[in-house]
């Protein structure tokens, strides 16, 4: 037992010694504990506020926040804004019983959640006021703003700075678009919070230092003034002169309040921490939106809007020159620094970033079209209140390059192209510029005078609104919609430029029977058609024959035809179903070539002693030539308006190139108008009058009539009247003969003749002979078919009781162009008079 007690005593002594050594060594150790941590007593526990009740704390906090708002920039800028000065861009709302301030900017969007839908479906008639307030607060919480911040103050001192509690920047692509993983992460949110809070602290510190400096200067100025007055009084007392000269020097005194602070009413300005917070947040929001739009544009270039472009060849400069193609070219978002580089001079408008999308080809040998702003950059909704903060975007203040597209000089992707430029300007927004945009904005600004508005201004206004909303709405960012709207606007401008060049009486002169007009991005081609007869020709209103639509993707002109002109549409595509003879001939030739039993010459027939092309091929080539000629003219005309001329001779050289292109367009336009009149409108009228489908390639080749010069060189349109089989004996060499059957047909053929004065339809009685089904008919003889005088009854056209069709276009406000079917009625009566002639 004694041994056990001694062992227990020794063990207790050892534990006691170990604990004493640990205490003398400083206690326990934490190797992962930061070394720069300073432990101190909680200041709130020893402050006066600890003794206040929660209700009193909330009241004091609300009073401090209101005093900060009224005595700060919210109260001062609001009063200055009423007098025409700067206004605060934020919308200020008190929350949490007045203990915090919520700052919002922009147009909000509602968040559709299950809880929101449930709350909206509640309709309780006997709800209390408290319930109504909770619903209002909950509905307000379901709104998300593009920019939002919450502030408060942590002291009742008058100079207590704002404390930034949270800041949020939101933007989202339009439904169906992608954000390309450019949403804000937590690291970016934290950095934005720190930068915004730092900007507010610096602003408060600068203004505080300024107040101290003004106070010291005021005290020194007052001391000098007192000393000077004492010297003057001593001098006056010595000289005995009570009416001394007045003092011409005036000093500014500053009224100081308690604790040596300057009275806010006498200070020339107040600190603007909220304004600095807006600058930081707005710049970050603009850069985020521009990056998202740039990524969407790159995706479009790799996708549907891409096209074949020539290879990039390096140049001696810092960039590379990319030849134009069918697709678009994208200048990605480029951010400028504060020193002003790549053509943006220091001290100019503070554009922080720019991007551009280049589309369509343009002839810029003598200068590129000017890029003009479509808007002042003020965003939609509540952001219009910040219009006074915007700086006028005058290009005269920018040291830009000659193509005027706001890009750095190293970027040469916009050469020989039209451009859609987007600039991020702090305190303004995303400014949208477009080639020829100044003329578009000027044409839509004259809303007070409806007569001065251009035709189809609603079409232009709708696309301008679509373009601006797709770029400036943070929750509906869509580069595809913006690019489509921009191309539609440029198509409208290009069509007006082409029509103006063709209608220029000084350099070009179209035939009097051709009428051109612009209809929503397309050029309508109308013609005044006359009919061959013994009576004098009458002046008829123009009839729309076809249209030249400007393709939004490539900027090229594509001919389009009315839906009722089925034959003309098939011939323009060189479709084999437009001509039975062409289909049979092609099938026979293909079969003979595959078998090898018949040569190329034996597979076809003869017409007028020579082989010829079919009508479909001729019509297709004619309209293709017109498209190429109009495309060339469109590239040289650009989008009209002003140009960035290279030198003084650029305007005259450009005008000369436009005149040369107009000559080619004039010839092709006359030919295609005659073709459209024959195979479009006349084909429908002939079918109505005869009851049979007109056919192509049935009356032989082009008619060369010396009595009617100027006929179009294309096989006429015809309808069969009578047919018979004739047997002939053919000598095959020597005494051998062979009896063959030939199909002779009597047809009524229609063609047209053109001159500078009129476009006239002519009918011919044609006799043809056909050897086989796949051979081309050979015309034996023809003669003009002249209707009798006054055979067309005019009662049909002068009937006032009929409901007239709506006219599609107007020419100079006087002559109205009517639809193709309106002219068909008159043509059908003319054909009927010829068919009924004995």
Buried (B, 14 or more C-beta within 10 A) or exposed (E): EEEEEEEEEEEEEEEEEEEEEEEEEEEEEEEEEEEEEEEEEEEEEEEEEEEEEEEEEBBBBBEBBBBBBEBBBBBBBBEBBEEEEBBBBBBBEBBBEBBBBBBBBBBBBEEEEEEBEEBEEEEEEEEEEEEEEEBEEEEEEBEBBBBBBBBBBEEEEBEBBBBBBEBBBBBBBBEEBEBBEBEBEEEEBEEBBEBBBEBBBEBBEEBEEBBEEBBEBBBEBBEEBEEEEEEEEEEEEEEEEEEEEEEEEEEEEBEBEEEEBBEBEBBEEBBBBBBBBBBBBBBBBBBBBBBBBBBBBBBBBEEEBBBEBEEEEEEEEEBBBBEBBBBBBBBBBBEBEEEBBBBBEEEBBBBBBBBBBBBBBBBBEBBBBBBBBBBBBBBBBBBEBBEEBBBEBEBEEBEBBEBBBBBBBEBBBBBBBBBBBBBBBBBBBBBBBBBBBBBBBEBBEEEEEEEEBBBBBEBBBEBBEBBBBBBBBBBBBBBBBBBBBBBBBBBBBBBBBBBBBBBBEEBBEBBEBBBBBBBBBBBBBBBBBBBBBEEEEEEBBBBBBBBBBBBBBBBBBBBBBBEBBBBBBBBBEBBBEBBBBBBBBBEBBEEBEEEEEBEEEEBBBBBBEEEBBBBBEBBBEBBBBBBBBBBBBBBBBBBBBEBBBBEEEBEEBBBEBBBEBBEBBBEBBBBBBBBBBBBBBBBBBBBBBBEEEBBBBBBBBBBEBEEBEBBBEBBBBBBBBEEEEEEEEEEEEEEEEEEEEBBBBEBBBBBBBBEEEBBBBBBBBBBBBBBBEBBBBBBEEBEEBEBBEEBBEEEEEEEEEEEEEEEBBEBEEEBBBBBBBBBBBBBBBBBBBBBEEE
